Every structure is written in C-alpha cells, then in structure tokens.
Amino acid sequence: MKKGIKYGVVVPGSIILGILLLLLLAALILQTQPAKQKIARVAEIQVGKFINGNLSIGKIEGNFFTHLSLKN
C-alpha cells in the first residue's frame, strides 16, 4: 500500500516538474535572437497574407513578457 501511495505522488509530481521545466526552457529560448528572427519571419508571412500586402520587420528587441519593440 505504501508503495502505491509513493508512486501515486512521485509520478504525477515528476510529470508536473517536467512540464514546468519545458515551459521554462521555451521561455528562455524565446529570448534568443535567432528565435526572435524566426518569429519575425513567420509574422511577416502571416500578416502579408492577411492584409494582401507586404510587411517588413527589421528586428525584434526587448522581452516578450514585459516590453517588446519592433525596429524598421
């Protein structure tokens, strides 16, 4: 019985910890310049389709969570 309770706590706890670590890793990767450039390219394509025109984003600066600015 004690073994079942132990696994009943350890397994869900490990899953939750793994998900939190993946979210933290994704948040850190979003702050890198290559990730920001990729996001800018995808945004240019999607907005271009939506407005039937062209959009050019030179550079994304700042933090995605507190302050974000687009240059050029």
Secondary structure as UniProt FT lines:
FT   HELIX           2..30
FT   HELIX           33..51
FT   STRAND          59..63
FT   TURN            64..66
FT   STRAND          67..71
//
